[in-house]
Amino acid sequence: METRGLLKNYGSTKAVAGLDLKVETGQIYGFLGPNGAGKTTTCRILTTLTKPTGGQALVSGFDVVKEPSLAKKGMGLVPQHLNLDPDLTIYENLKLHGMLHGMAGDKRESRIREMLEFTDLWDRKKELAKSLSGGLKRRLMIARALLHEPRVLFLDEPTVGLDAHTRRRMWELISQSHRRGVTIFLTTHYIEEAESLCHRVGIINQGSLIAEDTPQGFLSTTGKVVVESYSDTSFLPRFFDDRKQAAEYAATRQEDTVIRASNLEDVFISLTGRGVMEEKAQAKEASSFGHGGGHSAKTAHGHGGGK
Ligand SMILES: Nc1ncnc2c1ncn2[C@@H]1O[C@H](COP(=O)(O)OP(=O)(O)OP(=O)(O)O)[C@@H](O)[C@H]1O
């Protein structure tokens, strides 16, 4: 999957601002960024739901604007917002999807069973979609997205609003889907999600890719250990290659310090000067349709010590 100079403007808003992206077959690629960074818009363009203003996007080698039907055949999508048919049962939701994808009867039935067993929903197949919990609805959306055997699966913030246990269950399903040979493109603002699942992570901010690496590569570049120093007025994370250097620095500080392993949130802070969740919180204040996250916002007035 590839984008070249991809652009999407909404009036004067540059939702996607010249994005060059390459996702190798067989990867789980994490597209990480704060609220409003352009993740959903990119996902929608790649899945043919939104037309770009400029540039090009290819999925499985097909141009999503010029060859949308061919591109769509090989992709599955789990959108950010639930879009099941609430008045149909679990089974009927899948049957409808299979019919819309032109799957023949026998093949469709065996694949429905396979996907419902895969997602642990077979025993509940007669339950109405509207009666399911948020976690089960998401599982059904994965079963549906994989039903027609796509080579690429797009997941747009698949675990937003789920509790920690259900989120981990979703991560298992995503990993298992990958082991079945599906390339996965996942948008997220959850740092742990990108760290736990993804082979490669692209960090997007204000419509542009600002960095791309493996999670481990990011942490090595930024510094594997962070010292947070607290004073009345400031919170100053500084990055170091190892705990010894971090401890030496911490010993020089008058205020309370915490030494901990760094994470992708720290990488984002070191790249942009602020945190993923902090931007999310700001965006939430600015708009009425933010969605629930599980983290408190950090404030980083400065950074950049050892690294
Ligand atoms: N249909 C639209 N009309 C106008 N502006 C839009 C539309 N969709 C997105 N935008 C704007 O484009 C920018 C990128 O939005 P997008 O939803 O792609 O970000 P995101 O990274 O997916 O954020 P979120 O975490 O909220 O899903 C934001 O400024 C958003 O307000």
The ligand as an SDF file (V2000), in Angstrom:
LIG
                    3D

 31 33  0  0  0  0  0  0  0  0999 V2000
  -15.8680   16.0040    6.6570 N   0  0  0  0  0  0  0  0  0  0  0  0
  -15.0810   16.9590    7.1350 C   0  0  0  0  0  0  0  0  0  0  0  0
  -15.3560   18.2600    6.9340 N   0  0  0  0  0  0  0  0  0  0  0  0
  -14.5580   19.2410    7.3980 C   0  0  0  0  0  0  0  0  0  0  0  0
  -13.4100   19.0240    8.0990 N   0  0  0  0  0  0  0  0  0  0  0  0
  -13.0840   17.7330    8.3340 C   0  0  0  0  0  0  0  0  0  0  0  0
  -13.8900   16.6450    7.8800 C   0  0  0  0  0  0  0  0  0  0  0  0
  -13.2990   15.4920    8.2620 N   0  0  0  0  0  0  0  0  0  0  0  0
  -12.1760   15.8430    8.9350 C   0  0  0  0  0  0  0  0  0  0  0  0
  -12.0470   17.1780    8.9740 N   0  0  0  0  0  0  0  0  0  0  0  0
  -10.9430   17.9240    9.5950 C   0  0  0  0  0  0  0  0  0  0  0  0
   -9.7320   17.3980    9.0660 O   0  0  0  0  0  0  0  0  0  0  0  0
   -8.7490   17.2870   10.0900 C   0  0  0  0  0  0  0  0  0  0  0  0
   -8.2940   15.8380   10.2190 C   0  0  0  0  0  0  0  0  0  0  0  0
   -9.3680   15.0770   10.7450 O   0  0  0  0  0  0  0  0  0  0  0  0
   -9.3060   13.4830   10.9310 P   0  0  0  0  0  0  0  0  0  0  0  0
  -10.6450   13.0390   11.3900 O   0  0  0  0  0  0  0  0  0  0  0  0
   -8.7560   12.8650    9.7070 O   0  0  0  0  0  0  0  0  0  0  0  0
   -8.2350   13.3490   12.1080 O   0  0  0  0  0  0  0  0  0  0  0  0
   -7.9190   12.1000   13.0420 P   0  0  0  0  0  0  0  0  0  0  0  0
   -6.4410   12.0730   13.2030 O   0  0  0  0  0  0  0  0  0  0  0  0
   -8.5600   10.8900   12.5090 O   0  0  0  0  0  0  0  0  0  0  0  0
   -8.5760   12.5000   14.4250 O   0  0  0  0  0  0  0  0  0  0  0  0
   -9.5540   11.6620   15.3920 P   0  0  0  0  0  0  0  0  0  0  0  0
   -8.6630   11.0790   16.4330 O   0  0  0  0  0  0  0  0  0  0  0  0
  -10.4660   12.7090   15.9240 O   0  0  0  0  0  0  0  0  0  0  0  0
  -10.2940   10.6430   14.5970 O   0  0  0  0  0  0  0  0  0  0  0  0
   -9.3710   17.8370   11.3580 C   0  0  0  0  0  0  0  0  0  0  0  0
   -9.0180   19.2020   11.4490 O   0  0  0  0  0  0  0  0  0  0  0  0
  -10.8560   17.6900   11.0890 C   0  0  0  0  0  0  0  0  0  0  0  0
  -11.6070   18.6530   11.8060 O   0  0  0  0  0  0  0  0  0  0  0  0
  1  2  1  0
  2  3  1  0
  2  7  2  0
  3  4  2  0
  4  5  1  0
  5  6  2  0
  6  7  1  0
  6 10  1  0
  7  8  1  0
  8  9  2  0
  9 10  1  0
 10 11  1  0
 11 12  1  0
 11 30  1  0
 12 13  1  0
 13 14  1  0
 13 28  1  0
 14 15  1  0
 15 16  1  0
 16 17  2  0
 16 18  1  0
 16 19  1  0
 19 20  1  0
 20 21  2  0
 20 22  1  0
 20 23  1  0
 23 24  1  0
 24 25  2  0
 24 26  1  0
 24 27  1  0
 28 29  1  0
 28 30  1  0
 30 31  1  0
M  END
$$$$
